[in-house]
Amino acid sequence: MITPPRRLLALFSLTLAVVSARGLSGCGAPEGAAHAAPPAIHDGENAVPVTLAPVVRGEAHEPVRATGRVTHDRDVRLAFKTGGVVAELLVDEGDSVAPGQVIARLDRREIDAGVSQARSALAKARRDLSRAEGLAADAVLPPATAQDAETAVAVARAQLAGARFNQETATLEATAAGVVLKRLAEPGEVVGPGQPVLVVGAAAEDGQRVDVAVPAGDSLRLAVGDRAQVVLDGVAAPVRATVVELAPALTPGTGQRRATLRLEPSLGVVLPPLPRGLAATATITPAQGAPVAYVPATTLVDGDGRRATIWLLDGDHPVAREVRVGWLTDDGRAAIVGGLDGVDRVIDAGNAWLSADARVTVATAEGVAGATAR
């Protein structure tokens, strides 16, 4: 299994320029030979001597590079269940919070009064029930009256429970560990039921997150569970990560797909809490390899970005084939990701002198070098 490094496409164009000129700089040639015109061997009688190079096929795991930012697992908008006057906000933007931490309070005077009223109503309902049961037992009142009194007690009890719940929720607690992102209200302001007063970026329990934007085509090679290396601003060493989510749709107007990575520091490495928005660069290695054909980089001519031409042999005539280049390797090979299906050999030395109407003859590398030098 081969894992090729990524190469800048600018280096690819430079390589092709060097490859195209290699036949003009023979070792030991007289001064000026490097600028001499190629030999006139396209006259229909002479054949261009060439060598052939094999096409080596394999499976490659071309890394996907993407940029993004540190994010949180989710944004939690915290609000009071009931409306009222904000008495306290105990945290500021940027503060870290823990689950169960008290972060805000309402002025409870009105709420406490409601609890007292509900408690008194329950006491009265119980007294009414006691009298109704006595009178019903003496046949002064019909049994239905006592039953209605029982219902009134149940209603009053439920109202008291609701008032007490409002009293409890007048104190706002953090539901998860995270960082306060926004304060949406201030002490003294009146807020309505369910109106958010704080936004907390909740951190995932299993690690901090990074969202990166991946080009749509590259995202098709990724899967949840793929491994990655993430470089963070201000963090000296790269941090290991795993893809934990791939967005089901492209981000509108961008042609990119969001990939969420979980940071997984090495054993013994403690990663400090990272601020939301910190820049990150990720290199993701797909677990699923893609078919690729390797040929010597010297077989490429007429490069333009990821496109190049390779000459094939059809009998004694050369045939130009356009191919798509994925990357260049450290050992001087080009990874071809399209255009060489069914091809097992390509023309290498001598391809600088080829044209569609040329005839070729397969020679040894030494023979081609000698013909070029002459």
VEXDREN-2710 file (C-alpha; in Angstrom, 1 decimal):
% VEXDREN-2710
k/r/px/py/pz
1/MET/0.0/0.0/0.0
2/ILE/1.5/3.3/-1.0
3/THR/0.8/6.6/0.7
4/PRO/2.2/9.4/-1.6
5/PRO/2.9/12.9/-0.3
6/ARG/1.0/15.9/-1.7
7/ARG/3.0/18.1/-4.1
8/LEU/2.3/21.6/-5.2
9/LEU/1.1/21.8/-8.7
10/ALA/3.5/24.6/-9.4
11/LEU/6.3/22.1/-8.9
12/PHE/4.6/19.8/-11.4
13/SER/4.8/22.5/-14.2
14/LEU/8.4/23.1/-13.4
15/THR/9.2/19.4/-13.6
16/LEU/7.7/19.2/-17.0
17/ALA/9.8/22.1/-18.2
18/VAL/12.9/20.3/-17.0
19/VAL/11.8/17.0/-18.5
20/SER/11.1/18.5/-21.9
21/ALA/14.6/19.9/-22.0
22/ARG/16.5/16.9/-20.8
23/GLY/17.5/15.7/-24.3
24/LEU/19.2/19.1/-24.9
25/SER/21.8/18.8/-22.1
26/GLY/23.8/15.6/-22.7
27/CYS/26.7/15.0/-20.4
28/GLY/30.0/15.8/-22.1
29/ALA/28.4/17.5/-25.1
30/PRO/30.2/20.5/-26.7
31/GLU/29.4/23.9/-25.4
32/GLY/26.2/25.2/-27.0
33/ALA/24.9/21.6/-27.7
34/ALA/22.2/22.2/-25.1
35/HIS/20.7/24.8/-27.4
36/ALA/21.1/22.8/-30.7
37/ALA/18.1/21.9/-32.7
38/PRO/16.9/18.3/-32.6
39/PRO/18.1/15.9/-35.3
40/ALA/16.0/15.8/-38.5
41/ILE/14.6/12.4/-38.1
42/HIS/11.0/13.0/-39.1
43/ASP/11.6/12.6/-42.8
44/GLY/9.5/9.5/-43.2
45/GLU/12.6/7.3/-43.6
46/ASN/14.3/7.7/-40.2
47/ALA/12.6/6.6/-37.0
48/VAL/12.8/8.3/-33.6
49/PRO/14.6/6.0/-31.1
50/VAL/12.6/5.8/-27.9
51/THR/12.5/3.7/-24.7
52/LEU/9.4/2.4/-23.0
53/ALA/8.6/2.6/-19.3
54/PRO/6.1/0.3/-17.5
55/VAL/2.9/1.5/-15.9
56/VAL/2.9/0.4/-12.3
57/ARG/-0.6/0.2/-10.8
58/GLY/-1.5/0.3/-7.2
59/GLU/-3.8/1.8/-4.6
60/ALA/-2.9/5.2/-3.2
61/HIS/-4.3/7.1/-0.2
62/GLU/-3.8/10.7/-1.4
63/PRO/-4.2/13.0/1.6
64/VAL/-6.9/15.7/1.6
65/ARG/-5.9/19.1/2.9
66/ALA/-8.5/21.5/4.3
67/THR/-8.7/24.5/6.5
68/GLY/-11.2/25.5/9.1
69/ARG/-11.6/26.6/12.7
70/VAL/-12.1/25.2/16.2
71/THR/-15.7/24.9/17.0
72/HIS/-17.9/23.4/19.7
73/ASP/-20.1/20.3/19.7
74/ARG/-23.2/22.4/19.8
75/ASP/-24.5/25.9/20.8
76/VAL/-26.9/25.9/23.8
77/ARG/-29.2/28.8/24.1
78/LEU/-30.1/29.0/27.8
79/ALA/-33.4/30.7/28.8
80/PHE/-35.6/31.0/31.9
81/LYS/-38.8/29.0/31.8
82/THR/-40.8/32.0/33.0
83/GLY/-40.5/35.7/32.3
84/GLY/-39.4/38.3/34.7
85/VAL/-36.7/40.8/35.6
86/VAL/-33.1/39.6/35.3
87/ALA/-31.5/40.0/38.7
88/GLU/-28.0/38.6/38.1
89/LEU/-25.8/37.3/35.2
90/LEU/-22.9/35.6/36.9
91/VAL/-20.7/34.9/33.8
92/ASP/-19.2/37.0/31.0
93/GLU/-18.4/36.1/27.4
94/GLY/-15.4/33.8/27.2
95/ASP/-15.9/32.3/30.7
96/SER/-15.8/28.6/31.0
97/VAL/-18.7/26.9/32.7
98/ALA/-19.3/23.5/34.3
99/PRO/-22.5/21.4/34.3
100/GLY/-24.8/22.5/37.1
101/GLN/-23.0/25.9/37.6
102/VAL/-25.4/28.7/38.4
103/ILE/-25.0/31.4/35.7
104/ALA/-28.0/33.7/36.1
105/ARG/-31.0/34.5/38.3
106/LEU/-34.3/36.2/38.0
107/ASP/-35.8/38.6/40.5
108/ARG/-38.0/36.1/42.5
109/ARG/-40.3/38.4/44.4
110/GLU/-43.2/37.9/42.0
111/ILE/-42.5/34.2/41.6
112/ASP/-42.3/33.7/45.4
113/ALA/-45.6/35.6/45.7
114/GLY/-47.2/33.2/43.3
115/VAL/-45.9/30.2/45.3
116/SER/-47.4/31.7/48.5
117/GLN/-50.7/32.3/46.7
118/ALA/-50.8/28.7/45.5
119/ARG/-50.0/27.4/48.9
120/SER/-52.9/29.4/50.5
121/ALA/-55.2/28.1/47.8
122/LEU/-54.3/24.5/48.6
123/ALA/-54.9/25.1/52.3
124/LYS/-58.4/26.6/51.6
125/ALA/-59.3/23.7/49.2
126/ARG/-58.4/21.2/51.9
127/ARG/-60.6/23.0/54.4
128/ASP/-63.5/23.1/51.9
129/LEU/-63.0/19.3/51.4
130/SER/-63.2/18.6/55.1
131/ARG/-66.4/20.5/55.5
132/ALA/-68.0/19.0/52.4
133/GLU/-67.2/15.5/53.5
134/GLY/-68.8/16.1/57.0
135/LEU/-71.9/17.6/55.5
136/ALA/-72.2/14.8/52.9
137/ALA/-71.9/12.3/55.7
138/ASP/-74.8/14.0/57.5
139/ALA/-76.8/14.0/54.2
140/VAL/-76.9/17.8/54.3
141/LEU/-75.1/18.0/51.0
142/PRO/-75.2/15.6/48.1
143/PRO/-72.1/13.3/47.6
144/ALA/-71.2/15.1/44.4
145/THR/-70.3/18.2/46.5
146/ALA/-67.6/16.3/48.4
147/GLN/-66.3/14.9/45.1
148/ASP/-66.1/18.4/43.7
149/ALA/-64.1/19.5/46.7
150/GLU/-61.7/16.6/46.2
151/THR/-61.2/17.8/42.7
152/ALA/-60.5/21.3/43.9
153/VAL/-57.8/20.0/46.2
154/ALA/-56.1/18.2/43.4
155/VAL/-56.2/21.3/41.2
156/ALA/-54.7/23.5/44.0
157/ARG/-52.0/20.9/44.6
158/ALA/-51.0/20.9/40.9
159/GLN/-51.0/24.7/40.9
160/LEU/-48.6/24.8/43.8
161/ALA/-46.3/22.3/42.1
162/GLY/-46.3/24.5/39.0
163/ALA/-45.5/27.6/41.1
164/ARG/-42.7/25.8/42.9
165/PHE/-41.2/24.7/39.5
166/ASN/-41.3/28.3/38.3
167/GLN/-39.5/29.2/41.5
168/GLU/-36.8/26.6/40.9
169/THR/-36.2/27.6/37.2
170/ALA/-35.8/31.2/38.2
171/THR/-32.2/30.2/38.8
172/LEU/-30.4/29.3/35.5
173/GLU/-27.8/26.5/35.5
174/ALA/-25.3/25.4/32.8
175/THR/-26.4/22.2/31.2
176/ALA/-23.0/21.2/29.9
177/ALA/-19.3/22.1/30.1
178/GLY/-18.4/24.8/27.7
179/VAL/-17.6/28.4/27.0
180/VAL/-20.0/31.4/27.2
181/LEU/-20.3/32.8/23.7
182/LYS/-22.8/35.6/24.1
183/ARG/-24.7/37.5/26.7
184/LEU/-28.1/38.4/25.3
185/ALA/-29.5/40.2/28.3
186/GLU/-28.3/42.3/31.2
187/PRO/-29.3/42.7/34.8
188/GLY/-32.5/44.8/35.2
189/GLU/-33.9/43.9/31.8
190/VAL/-37.2/42.2/31.4
191/VAL/-37.2/38.9/29.5
192/GLY/-40.0/36.8/28.3
193/PRO/-40.6/33.1/28.9
194/GLY/-38.1/31.1/26.8
195/GLN/-36.2/34.2/25.7
196/PRO/-32.4/33.2/25.6
197/VAL/-30.2/35.2/27.9
198/LEU/-26.9/33.3/27.3
199/VAL/-25.4/31.2/24.5
200/VAL/-22.9/28.5/25.7
201/GLY/-20.7/26.6/23.3
202/ALA/-20.9/23.1/24.7
203/ALA/-17.8/21.0/24.5
204/ALA/-18.1/17.4/23.5
205/GLU/-17.3/15.0/26.3
206/ASP/-14.9/13.0/24.1
207/GLY/-12.7/15.9/22.8
208/GLN/-12.6/19.3/21.2
209/ARG/-13.9/19.8/17.6
210/VAL/-12.6/21.3/14.4
211/ASP/-14.8/22.1/11.4
212/VAL/-13.0/22.1/8.0
213/ALA/-14.3/22.9/4.5
214/VAL/-13.5/20.1/2.0
215/PRO/-13.9/20.4/-1.7
216/ALA/-16.9/18.4/-2.9
217/GLY/-14.9/16.0/-5.1
218/ASP/-12.3/15.3/-2.4
219/SER/-15.1/14.8/0.2
220/LEU/-16.3/11.7/-1.7
221/ARG/-13.1/9.9/-0.7
222/LEU/-13.6/10.6/3.0
223/ALA/-15.5/8.6/5.6
224/VAL/-16.3/8.8/9.3
225/GLY/-13.3/7.3/11.1
226/ASP/-10.6/8.5/8.8
227/ARG/-7.5/9.7/10.6
228/ALA/-6.0/13.2/10.3
229/GLN/-3.3/15.5/11.5
230/VAL/-4.4/19.1/12.6
231/VAL/-2.1/22.1/12.8
232/LEU/-3.5/24.7/15.2
233/ASP/-2.4/28.3/15.5
234/GLY/-0.3/28.7/18.6
235/VAL/0.1/25.0/19.2
236/ALA/3.6/23.8/18.5
237/ALA/3.0/20.2/17.4
238/PRO/0.4/18.7/15.1
239/VAL/-2.6/17.1/16.9
240/ARG/-4.0/13.8/15.9
241/ALA/-7.7/13.8/15.0
242/THR/-10.5/11.6/13.6
243/VAL/-13.4/12.4/11.3
244/VAL/-16.6/12.1/13.3
245/GLU/-19.1/13.8/11.0
246/LEU/-19.5/14.6/7.3
247/ALA/-22.2/17.1/6.5
248/PRO/-25.1/15.5/4.4
249/ALA/-25.2/18.5/2.0
250/LEU/-22.8/21.0/0.6
251/THR/-22.5/24.5/2.1
252/PRO/-24.7/26.7/-0.1
253/GLY/-22.7/28.8/-2.6
254/THR/-19.3/27.3/-1.8
255/GLY/-19.1/23.9/-3.5
256/GLN/-17.6/22.6/-0.2
257/ARG/-18.7/20.1/2.4
258/ARG/-18.2/20.4/6.1
259/ALA/-16.1/17.7/7.9
260/THR/-16.0/17.7/11.7
261/LEU/-12.8/16.3/13.3
262/ARG/-12.4/15.2/16.9
263/LEU/-9.0/16.2/18.4
264/GLU/-7.2/13.4/20.0
265/PRO/-3.9/14.5/21.7
266/SER/-1.2/11.9/22.0
267/LEU/-0.9/10.1/25.4
268/GLY/0.6/12.4/28.0
269/VAL/-0.1/15.6/25.9
270/VAL/-2.7/17.9/27.6
271/LEU/-4.4/20.2/25.1
272/PRO/-5.5/23.5/26.6
273/PRO/-9.1/24.7/26.1
274/LEU/-9.1/26.2/22.6
275/PRO/-11.0/29.3/21.8
276/ARG/-13.8/29.0/19.2
277/GLY/-12.6/30.3/15.8
278/LEU/-9.0/29.4/16.2
279/ALA/-7.6/28.7/12.7
280/ALA/-6.7/25.1/11.9
281/THR/-5.3/23.2/8.9
282/ALA/-6.1/19.5/8.6
283/THR/-4.5/16.8/6.5
284/ILE/-6.9/13.9/6.3
285/THR/-5.8/10.4/5.1
286/PRO/-8.7/8.5/3.5
287/ALA/-8.8/4.9/4.7
288/GLN/-10.3/3.9/1.4
289/GLY/-7.6/3.9/-1.3
290/ALA/-8.1/5.0/-4.9
291/PRO/-6.6/3.2/-8.0
292/VAL/-3.6/5.0/-9.4
293/ALA/-1.0/4.4/-12.1
294/TYR/2.6/5.4/-11.5
295/VAL/4.9/6.3/-14.4
296/PRO/8.3/8.1/-14.5
297/ALA/7.8/11.9/-14.4
298/THR/10.0/12.1/-17.5
299/THR/7.2/10.6/-19.5
300/LEU/5.1/13.7/-19.1
301/VAL/5.1/16.5/-21.7
302/ASP/3.0/19.7/-22.2
303/GLY/1.8/20.0/-18.6
304/ASP/-0.9/22.5/-17.7
305/GLY/-1.9/22.3/-14.1
306/ARG/-3.1/18.8/-13.4
307/ARG/-3.3/18.0/-17.1
308/ALA/-0.4/16.6/-19.1
309/THR/0.3/14.5/-22.3
310/ILE/1.9/11.1/-22.4
311/TRP/3.0/9.3/-25.6
312/LEU/1.9/5.7/-26.2
313/LEU/3.2/3.3/-28.8
314/ASP/0.8/2.0/-31.5
315/GLY/2.9/-0.3/-33.7
316/ASP/5.7/2.0/-34.8
317/HIS/3.7/5.2/-34.5
318/PRO/3.3/7.3/-31.3
319/VAL/-0.1/8.3/-30.0
320/ALA/-0.6/11.2/-27.7
321/ARG/-2.8/10.6/-24.6
322/GLU/-4.0/13.3/-22.3
323/VAL/-3.8/12.2/-18.6
324/ARG/-4.7/13.7/-15.3
325/VAL/-1.9/13.9/-12.8
326/GLY/-2.6/13.6/-9.1
327/TRP/0.8/14.3/-7.6
328/LEU/4.6/13.8/-7.9
329/THR/6.4/11.4/-5.6
330/ASP/9.8/11.8/-4.0
331/ASP/11.3/9.1/-6.1
332/GLY/10.6/10.9/-9.4
333/ARG/7.4/9.3/-10.4
334/ALA/4.0/10.8/-11.4
335/ALA/0.8/9.4/-10.0
336/ILE/-1.7/9.3/-12.8
337/VAL/-5.3/9.3/-11.6
338/GLY/-7.0/9.3/-15.0
339/GLY/-6.3/8.6/-18.7
340/LEU/-4.2/5.4/-18.6
341/ASP/-6.8/2.7/-18.4
342/GLY/-5.7/-0.4/-20.2
343/VAL/-2.2/1.0/-20.9
344/ASP/0.8/-1.0/-19.6
345/ARG/3.7/0.8/-21.2
346/VAL/4.4/4.5/-22.2
347/ILE/7.1/6.2/-24.1
348/ASP/9.9/7.7/-22.0
349/ALA/13.2/8.7/-23.5
350/GLY/12.8/10.3/-26.9
351/ASN/9.4/11.7/-26.3
352/ALA/10.6/15.3/-26.7
353/TRP/11.0/14.7/-30.5
354/LEU/7.7/13.0/-31.2
355/SER/4.8/14.2/-33.3
356/ALA/1.7/12.6/-34.6
357/ASP/3.3/11.7/-38.0
358/ALA/6.6/10.4/-36.6
359/ARG/7.8/6.8/-36.7
360/VAL/9.5/5.3/-33.8
361/THR/11.8/2.4/-33.0
362/VAL/12.3/1.0/-29.5
363/ALA/15.9/1.3/-28.4
364/THR/17.9/0.9/-25.3
365/ALA/18.2/4.0/-23.0
366/GLU/21.9/4.2/-24.0
367/GLY/21.1/4.2/-27.7
368/VAL/18.6/7.0/-27.3
369/ALA/21.1/9.1/-25.2
370/GLY/23.7/8.7/-27.9
371/ALA/21.4/9.7/-30.7
372/THR/20.3/12.7/-28.7
373/ALA/23.9/13.8/-27.9
374/ARG/24.8/13.5/-31.6
END
